[in-house]
Amino acid sequence: MTESWLPDNDSHLTRAYIGLGSNEGDRVGFVQQAMQLLKDIPRITVIECSSLYETEPIGDEYAEWFVNAVAAVDTNLCSEELLDVCKDIERRLMELYGLSQHKGNGSSARQARTRIIDLDILFFGNDVVESPYLTVPHPSLHQRAFALVPLLEIAPELVHPSLGVTITELHEALPEPELVFLYGTRGVQSEFD
């Protein structure tokens, strides 16, 4: 753990939203472990976490369905420091399980890929950040049901600082959203079908 993550009581708190996802192995376990690692960071307080959702992969590049969630956190880290925390959690879980972030022989640009764990900063307060390393709000957030549905659960009235509309409005505007199921309900037939 680096010194920049140690408590600093002089800084104000920012509400950030972090998307978590996995489509490798114990997907639920990886998301839960990443959530616990977030909770263990001294300058981050996890305020709320959405339910787990099973989400359809987009395009041909991913082979398996994802498990996704979104966490609301309060932090006095800056956005770049929070990004460092997210990348460190990804690295630690990959090293712990000896797994690769991408699977395939590299011969095809559209090879099937797996994600052991992926943490993305979706929002950082009302900040708009554009740097070589980080874009916040997440640039494809408004087009992705796998991020919007968990956000609908915990922050439906949150306003996108660049687009000026709520999460609810963004979700309603999706033209062809990918499939998103509450975890454990995909493939369950209704008795009314």
Secondary structure, DSSP 4 states (H G I P E B T S, - for coil): --GGGS--TTSPPEEEEEEEEE-SSSHHHHHHHHHHHHHTSTTEEEEEEPPPEEEPPPSSSB-S-EEEEEEEEEESS-HHHHHHHHHHHHHHHHHHHT--SS-S-S--TT--B--S-EEEEEEETT--EE-SS-EES-TTGGG-HHHHHHHHHH-TTPBPTTT--BHHHHHHT-SSPPPEEETT-TTPPPTT-
